[in-house]
Amino acid sequence: MVDLKSSREIIDTLDIAIASFYKTRMMAVKNIANYKKTNNIAVLDEGREQQVLDNVLSILKDDEKEYAEDIIALYKFIMDYSKKKQSTK
């Protein structure tokens, strides 16, 4: 039987790590936005977006492919939000 308390503690620990990594990612997005603005580079880079998706999906083992659709949706949201933030710089 799965221990609910232990599972929630794992989630709580992971949520802190995810928030920390997200904060660091968004700081990098800010740097990229500044670079693109300074160098007159378009915000959208479809090739890079596909590269990001390929990269995050590469960690999935065959028996974990069920998470692929969820990961794609999550990263598309993150990238859309990142583009929005870059566009407002």
N, CA, C and O atoms as CSV, one atom per row, in Angstrom:
chain,resi,resn,atom,element,x,y,z
A,1,MET,N,N,0.836,-1.184,0.000
A,1,MET,CA,C,0.000,0.000,0.000
A,1,MET,C,C,0.883,1.251,0.000
A,1,MET,O,O,1.899,1.307,0.693
A,2,VAL,N,N,0.490,2.231,-0.770
A,2,VAL,CA,C,1.215,3.493,-0.858
A,2,VAL,C,C,0.934,4.328,0.390
A,2,VAL,O,O,-0.212,4.468,0.817
A,3,ASP,N,N,1.985,4.868,0.953
A,3,ASP,CA,C,1.856,5.718,2.133
A,3,ASP,C,C,1.575,7.146,1.670
A,3,ASP,O,O,2.441,7.779,1.066
A,4,LEU,N,N,0.392,7.652,1.940
A,4,LEU,CA,C,-0.027,8.982,1.490
A,4,LEU,C,C,0.902,10.066,2.023
A,4,LEU,O,O,1.306,10.959,1.279
A,5,LYS,N,N,1.236,9.991,3.295
A,5,LYS,CA,C,2.092,11.023,3.897
A,5,LYS,C,C,3.462,11.058,3.224
A,5,LYS,O,O,3.966,12.134,2.902
A,6,SER,N,N,4.056,9.915,3.014
A,6,SER,CA,C,5.379,9.856,2.366
A,6,SER,C,C,5.317,10.379,0.935
A,6,SER,O,O,6.208,11.103,0.490
A,7,SER,N,N,4.267,10.008,0.227
A,7,SER,CA,C,4.110,10.477,-1.154
A,7,SER,C,C,3.955,11.995,-1.204
A,7,SER,O,O,4.510,12.649,-2.087
A,8,ARG,N,N,3.211,12.548,-0.268
A,8,ARG,CA,C,3.033,14.008,-0.229
A,8,ARG,C,C,4.329,14.713,0.149
A,8,ARG,O,O,4.614,15.800,-0.353
A,9,GLU,N,N,5.118,14.100,1.032
A,9,GLU,CA,C,6.420,14.684,1.380
A,9,GLU,C,C,7.348,14.712,0.171
A,9,GLU,O,O,8.088,15.674,-0.032
A,10,ILE,N,N,7.304,13.651,-0.627
A,10,ILE,CA,C,8.097,13.615,-1.859
A,10,ILE,C,C,7.654,14.739,-2.790
A,10,ILE,O,O,8.487,15.456,-3.345
A,11,ILE,N,N,6.348,14.890,-2.959
A,11,ILE,CA,C,5.819,15.946,-3.825
A,11,ILE,C,C,6.215,17.323,-3.305
A,11,ILE,O,O,6.605,18.189,-4.088
A,12,ASP,N,N,6.120,17.535,-1.996
A,12,ASP,CA,C,6.495,18.830,-1.419
A,12,ASP,C,C,7.964,19.151,-1.707
A,12,ASP,O,O,8.298,20.278,-2.073
A,13,THR,N,N,8.826,18.170,-1.542
A,13,THR,CA,C,10.253,18.357,-1.818
A,13,THR,C,C,10.480,18.665,-3.296
A,13,THR,O,O,11.247,19.564,-3.642
A,14,LEU,N,N,9.815,17.919,-4.154
A,14,LEU,CA,C,9.960,18.142,-5.599
A,14,LEU,C,C,9.406,19.498,-6.012
A,14,LEU,O,O,9.982,20.160,-6.875
A,15,ASP,N,N,8.299,19.923,-5.411
A,15,ASP,CA,C,7.718,21.230,-5.745
A,15,ASP,C,C,8.684,22.368,-5.433
A,15,ASP,O,O,8.778,23.333,-6.191
A,16,ILE,N,N,9.399,22.255,-4.322
A,16,ILE,CA,C,10.397,23.277,-3.981
A,16,ILE,C,C,11.514,23.282,-5.031
A,16,ILE,O,O,11.949,24.344,-5.475
A,17,ALA,N,N,11.970,22.100,-5.421
A,17,ALA,CA,C,13.028,22.003,-6.429
A,17,ALA,C,C,12.551,22.548,-7.777
A,17,ALA,O,O,13.280,23.279,-8.448
A,18,ILE,N,N,11.329,22.190,-8.170
A,18,ILE,CA,C,10.776,22.668,-9.442
A,18,ILE,C,C,10.681,24.193,-9.436
A,18,ILE,O,O,11.059,24.840,-10.413
A,19,ALA,N,N,10.180,24.768,-8.347
A,19,ALA,CA,C,10.058,26.232,-8.259
A,19,ALA,C,C,11.425,26.898,-8.338
A,19,ALA,O,O,11.578,27.934,-8.985
A,20,SER,N,N,12.400,26.317,-7.692
A,20,SER,CA,C,13.750,26.873,-7.726
A,20,SER,C,C,14.334,26.805,-9.138
A,20,SER,O,O,14.907,27.780,-9.625
A,21,PHE,N,N,14.189,25.658,-9.788
A,21,PHE,CA,C,14.678,25.513,-11.162
A,21,PHE,C,C,13.937,26.441,-12.113
A,21,PHE,O,O,14.538,27.015,-13.021
A,22,TYR,N,N,12.626,26.588,-11.906
A,22,TYR,CA,C,11.843,27.481,-12.761
A,22,TYR,C,C,12.319,28.923,-12.615
A,22,TYR,O,O,12.456,29.641,-13.606
A,23,LYS,N,N,12.569,29.341,-11.384
A,23,LYS,CA,C,13.074,30.693,-11.138
A,23,LYS,C,C,14.395,30.899,-11.875
A,23,LYS,O,O,14.598,31.930,-12.516
A,24,THR,N,N,15.288,29.923,-11.785
A,24,THR,CA,C,16.574,30.010,-12.474
A,24,THR,C,C,16.383,30.031,-13.985
A,24,THR,O,O,17.086,30.754,-14.691
A,25,ARG,N,N,15.431,29.239,-14.485
A,25,ARG,CA,C,15.152,29.222,-15.922
A,25,ARG,C,C,14.653,30.582,-16.387
A,25,ARG,O,O,15.068,31.072,-17.438
A,26,MET,N,N,13.763,31.195,-15.607
A,26,MET,CA,C,13.212,32.486,-15.999
A,26,MET,C,C,14.273,33.594,-15.937
A,26,MET,O,O,14.197,34.556,-16.702
A,27,MET,N,N,15.239,33.474,-15.056
A,27,MET,CA,C,16.342,34.443,-15.043
A,27,MET,C,C,17.164,34.298,-16.330
A,27,MET,O,O,17.619,35.294,-16.892
A,28,ALA,N,N,17.350,33.069,-16.791
A,28,ALA,CA,C,18.048,32.844,-18.059
A,28,ALA,C,C,17.223,33.393,-19.222
A,28,ALA,O,O,17.780,33.952,-20.166
A,29,VAL,N,N,15.902,33.238,-19.161
A,29,VAL,CA,C,15.012,33.792,-20.187
A,29,VAL,C,C,15.185,35.313,-20.251
A,29,VAL,O,O,15.225,35.896,-21.335
A,30,LYS,N,N,15.284,35.937,-19.097
A,30,LYS,CA,C,15.480,37.389,-19.046
A,30,LYS,C,C,16.789,37.779,-19.736
A,30,LYS,O,O,16.833,38.760,-20.479
A,31,ASN,N,N,17.847,37.018,-19.492
A,31,ASN,CA,C,19.134,37.281,-20.154
A,31,ASN,C,C,19.032,37.109,-21.664
A,31,ASN,O,O,19.584,37.898,-22.431
A,32,ILE,N,N,18.317,36.064,-22.078
A,32,ILE,CA,C,18.127,35.821,-23.513
A,32,ILE,C,C,17.327,36.959,-24.136
A,32,ILE,O,O,17.647,37.418,-25.233
A,33,ALA,N,N,16.292,37.412,-23.442
A,33,ALA,CA,C,15.474,38.527,-23.947
A,33,ALA,C,C,16.331,39.766,-24.146
A,33,ALA,O,O,16.225,40.444,-25.168
A,34,ASN,N,N,17.173,40.059,-23.175
A,34,ASN,CA,C,18.054,41.227,-23.300
A,34,ASN,C,C,19.014,41.072,-24.480
A,34,ASN,O,O,19.244,42.023,-25.227
A,35,TYR,N,N,19.568,39.879,-24.644
A,35,TYR,CA,C,20.488,39.624,-25.756
A,35,TYR,C,C,19.766,39.788,-27.096
A,35,TYR,O,O,20.268,40.445,-28.008
A,36,LYS,N,N,18.587,39.181,-27.198
A,36,LYS,CA,C,17.833,39.259,-28.451
A,36,LYS,C,C,17.447,40.700,-28.774
A,36,LYS,O,O,17.520,41.119,-29.929
A,37,LYS,N,N,17.043,41.446,-27.771
A,37,LYS,CA,C,16.662,42.844,-28.000
A,37,LYS,C,C,17.877,43.647,-28.458
A,37,LYS,O,O,17.790,44.411,-29.420
A,38,THR,N,N,18.991,43.480,-27.784
A,38,THR,CA,C,20.220,44.209,-28.126
A,38,THR,C,C,20.692,43.877,-29.534
A,38,THR,O,O,21.207,44.744,-30.240
A,39,ASN,N,N,20.517,42.626,-29.943
A,39,ASN,CA,C,21.016,42.165,-31.240
A,39,ASN,C,C,19.929,42.049,-32.302
A,39,ASN,O,O,20.144,41.471,-33.368
A,40,ASN,N,N,18.748,42.612,-31.993
A,40,ASN,CA,C,17.634,42.631,-32.939
A,40,ASN,C,C,17.315,41.237,-33.496
A,40,ASN,O,O,17.218,41.036,-34.707
A,41,ILE,N,N,17.157,40.289,-32.574
A,41,ILE,CA,C,16.841,38.901,-32.926
A,41,ILE,C,C,15.392,38.634,-32.529
A,41,ILE,O,O,14.946,39.054,-31.462
A,42,ALA,N,N,14.672,37.941,-33.385
A,42,ALA,CA,C,13.272,37.614,-33.109
A,42,ALA,C,C,13.149,36.730,-31.868
A,42,ALA,O,O,14.021,35.912,-31.574
A,43,VAL,N,N,12.051,36.916,-31.156
A,43,VAL,CA,C,11.797,36.120,-29.953
A,43,VAL,C,C,11.589,34.649,-30.323
A,43,VAL,O,O,12.163,33.766,-29.686
A,44,LEU,N,N,10.781,34.382,-31.335
A,44,LEU,CA,C,10.446,33.010,-31.711
A,44,LEU,C,C,11.597,32.336,-32.446
A,44,LEU,O,O,12.132,32.864,-33.420
A,45,ASP,N,N,11.963,31.158,-31.954
A,45,ASP,CA,C,12.957,30.309,-32.609
A,45,ASP,C,C,12.399,28.889,-32.575
A,45,ASP,O,O,12.645,28.138,-31.631
A,46,GLU,N,N,11.645,28.531,-33.613
A,46,GLU,CA,C,10.962,27.235,-33.641
A,46,GLU,C,C,11.938,26.067,-33.561
A,46,GLU,O,O,11.638,25.048,-32.940
A,47,GLY,N,N,13.089,26.211,-34.179
A,47,GLY,CA,C,14.088,25.146,-34.116
A,47,GLY,C,C,14.546,24.906,-32.694
A,47,GLY,O,O,14.706,23.762,-32.268
A,48,ARG,N,N,14.757,25.991,-31.957
A,48,ARG,CA,C,15.167,25.863,-30.563
A,48,ARG,C,C,14.058,25.243,-29.721
A,48,ARG,O,O,14.334,24.442,-28.828
A,49,GLU,N,N,12.825,25.600,-29.993
A,49,GLU,CA,C,11.715,25.022,-29.243
A,49,GLU,C,C,11.648,23.514,-29.452
A,49,GLU,O,O,11.424,22.768,-28.499
A,50,GLN,N,N,11.837,23.066,-30.669
A,50,GLN,CA,C,11.829,21.627,-30.942
A,50,GLN,C,C,13.004,20.950,-30.252
A,50,GLN,O,O,12.883,19.834,-29.746
A,51,GLN,N,N,14.139,21.636,-30.237
A,51,GLN,CA,C,15.326,21.108,-29.567
A,51,GLN,C,C,15.052,20.922,-28.059
A,51,GLN,O,O,15.449,19.916,-27.471
A,52,VAL,N,N,14.382,21.888,-27.453
A,52,VAL,CA,C,14.029,21.788,-26.026
A,52,VAL,C,C,13.115,20.587,-25.800
A,52,VAL,O,O,13.341,19.802,-24.878
A,53,LEU,N,N,12.093,20.439,-26.626
A,53,LEU,CA,C,11.168,19.305,-26.474
A,53,LEU,C,C,11.896,17.977,-26.653
A,53,LEU,O,O,11.700,17.046,-25.871
A,54,ASP,N,N,12.723,17.891,-27.667
A,54,ASP,CA,C,13.480,16.655,-27.889
A,54,ASP,C,C,14.366,16.343,-26.685
A,54,ASP,O,O,14.495,15.189,-26.276
A,55,ASN,N,N,14.970,17.383,-26.129
A,55,ASN,CA,C,15.864,17.213,-24.990
A,55,ASN,C,C,15.126,16.680,-23.766
A,55,ASN,O,O,15.583,15.726,-23.137
A,56,VAL,N,N,13.990,17.286,-23.421
A,56,VAL,CA,C,13.273,16.849,-22.218
A,56,VAL,C,C,12.606,15.488,-22.409
A,56,VAL,O,O,12.430,14.740,-21.447
A,57,LEU,N,N,12.240,15.169,-23.636
A,57,LEU,CA,C,11.634,13.857,-23.895
A,57,LEU,C,C,12.681,12.745,-23.911
A,57,LEU,O,O,12.350,11.572,-23.740
A,58,SER,N,N,13.924,13.111,-24.114
A,58,SER,CA,C,14.982,12.106,-24.213
A,58,SER,C,C,15.223,11.365,-22.899
A,58,SER,O,O,15.845,10.303,-22.900
A,59,ILE,N,N,14.741,11.906,-21.781
A,59,ILE,CA,C,14.950,11.238,-20.492
A,59,ILE,C,C,13.981,10.081,-20.273
A,59,ILE,O,O,14.178,9.263,-19.374
A,60,LEU,N,N,12.935,10.012,-21.094
A,60,LEU,CA,C,11.911,8.991,-20.886
A,60,LEU,C,C,12.383,7.627,-21.376
A,60,LEU,O,O,12.888,7.487,-22.490
A,61,LYS,N,N,12.207,6.636,-20.526
A,61,LYS,CA,C,12.464,5.253,-20.915
A,61,LYS,C,C,11.210,4.735,-21.605
A,61,LYS,O,O,10.156,5.367,-21.548
A,62,ASP,N,N,11.328,3.599,-22.246
A,62,ASP,CA,C,10.186,3.050,-22.988
A,62,ASP,C,C,8.938,2.912,-22.129
A,62,ASP,O,O,7.832,3.181,-22.599
A,63,ASP,N,N,9.098,2.497,-20.877
A,63,ASP,CA,C,7.933,2.298,-20.021
A,63,ASP,C,C,7.423,3.604,-19.404
A,63,ASP,O,O,6.483,3.591,-18.610
A,64,GLU,N,N,8.045,4.729,-19.770
A,64,GLU,CA,C,7.620,6.041,-19.270
A,64,GLU,C,C,7.044,6.929,-20.373
A,64,GLU,O,O,6.741,8.098,-20.131
A,65,LYS,N,N,6.893,6.392,-21.563
A,65,LYS,CA,C,6.410,7.174,-22.706
A,65,LYS,C,C,5.015,7.736,-22.474
A,65,LYS,O,O,4.598,8.667,-23.163
A,66,GLU,N,N,4.291,7.176,-21.506
A,66,GLU,CA,C,2.945,7.673,-21.208
A,66,GLU,C,C,2.984,9.127,-20.725
A,66,GLU,O,O,1.969,9.822,-20.770
A,67,TYR,N,N,4.155,9.587,-20.262
A,67,TYR,CA,C,4.291,10.957,-19.766
A,67,TYR,C,C,4.661,11.952,-20.865
A,67,TYR,O,O,4.687,13.158,-20.617
A,68,ALA,N,N,4.941,11.476,-22.052
A,68,ALA,CA,C,5.408,12.346,-23.138
A,68,ALA,C,C,4.421,13.470,-23.440
A,68,ALA,O,O,4.821,14.630,-23.541
A,69,GLU,N,N,3.158,13.147,-23.582
A,69,GLU,CA,C,2.148,14.162,-23.918
A,69,GLU,C,C,2.073,15.231,-22.824
A,69,GLU,O,O,1.947,16.419,-23.118
A,70,ASP,N,N,2.149,14.803,-21.572
A,70,ASP,CA,C,2.107,15.745,-20.453
A,70,ASP,C,C,3.332,16.654,-20.443
A,70,ASP,O,O,3.222,17.857,-20.208
A,71,ILE,N,N,4.484,16.073,-20.699
A,71,ILE,CA,C,5.728,16.854,-20.715
A,71,ILE,C,C,5.699,17.866,-21.852
A,71,ILE,O,O,6.104,19.015,-21.675
A,72,ILE,N,N,5.225,17.445,-23.015
A,72,ILE,CA,C,5.111,18.368,-24.154
A,72,ILE,C,C,4.182,19.526,-23.798
A,72,ILE,O,O,4.513,20.683,-24.061
A,73,ALA,N,N,3.032,19.235,-23.208
A,73,ALA,CA,C,2.085,20.293,-22.832
A,73,ALA,C,C,2.712,21.244,-21.818
A,73,ALA,O,O,2.581,22.461,-21.943
A,74,LEU,N,N,3.389,20.695,-20.820
A,74,LEU,CA,C,4.034,21.520,-19.799
A,74,LEU,C,C,5.087,22.432,-20.424
A,74,LEU,O,O,5.120,23.629,-20.141
A,75,TYR,N,N,5.937,21.874,-21.265
A,75,TYR,CA,C,7.002,22.685,-21.845
A,75,TYR,C,C,6.484,23.677,-22.873
A,75,TYR,O,O,7.058,24.757,-23.017
A,76,LYS,N,N,5.431,23.349,-23.583
A,76,LYS,CA,C,4.843,24.338,-24.492
A,76,LYS,C,C,4.304,25.519,-23.689
A,76,LYS,O,O,4.444,26.669,-24.104
A,77,PHE,N,N,3.687,25.236,-22.539
A,77,PHE,CA,C,3.210,26.311,-21.666
A,77,PHE,C,C,4.392,27.153,-21.184
A,77,PHE,O,O,4.348,28.381,-21.245
A,78,ILE,N,N,5.441,26.492,-20.708
A,78,ILE,CA,C,6.620,27.213,-20.218
A,78,ILE,C,C,7.235,28.059,-21.327
A,78,ILE,O,O,7.582,29.218,-21.101
A,79,MET,N,N,7.372,27.494,-22.513
A,79,MET,CA,C,7.980,28.248,-23.620
A,79,MET,C,C,7.079,29.391,-24.072
A,79,MET,O,O,7.574,30.469,-24.400
A,80,ASP,N,N,5.764,29.175,-24.095
A,80,ASP,CA,C,4.850,30.263,-24.462
A,80,ASP,C,C,4.955,31.409,-23.450
A,80,ASP,O,O,4.978,32.580,-23.828
A,81,TYR,N,N,5.018,31.059,-22.172
A,81,TYR,CA,C,5.144,32.078,-21.134
A,81,TYR,C,C,6.496,32.790,-21.251
A,81,TYR,O,O,6.584,34.004,-21.065
A,82,SER,N,N,7.534,32.033,-21.558
A,82,SER,CA,C,8.863,32.623,-21.734
A,82,SER,C,C,8.876,33.605,-22.903
A,82,SER,O,O,9.470,34.679,-22.812
A,83,LYS,N,N,8.216,33.232,-24.003
A,83,LYS,CA,C,8.138,34.142,-25.159
A,83,LYS,C,C,7.364,35.402,-24.795
A,83,LYS,O,O,7.728,36.505,-25.203
A,84,LYS,N,N,6.301,35.229,-24.027
A,84,LYS,CA,C,5.520,36.379,-23.584
A,84,LYS,C,C,6.390,37.323,-22.757
A,84,LYS,O,O,6.359,38.538,-22.950
A,85,LYS,N,N,7.157,36.760,-21.845
A,85,LYS,CA,C,8.052,37.578,-21.007
A,85,LYS,C,C,9.119,38.250,-21.867
A,85,LYS,O,O,9.458,39.408,-21.624
A,86,GLN,N,N,9.651,37.555,-22.861
A,86,GLN,CA,C,10.665,38.144,-23.740
A,86,GLN,C,C,10.068,39.275,-24.568
A,86,GLN,O,O,10.743,40.269,-24.836
A,87,SER,N,N,8.838,39.135,-24.966
A,87,SER,CA,C,8.193,40.142,-25.798
A,87,SER,C,C,7.889,41.420,-25.038
A,87,SER,O,O,7.726,42.478,-25.647
A,88,THR,N,N,7.813,41.340,-23.724
A,88,THR,CA,C,7.503,42.524,-22.927
A,88,THR,C,C,8.753,43.268,-22.476
A,88,THR,O,O,8.660,44.298,-21.808
A,89,LYS,N,N,9.907,42.754,-22.834
A,89,LYS,CA,C,11.176,43.390,-22.438
A,89,LYS,C,C,11.506,44.547,-23.348
A,89,LYS,O,O,12.533,45.201,-23.169
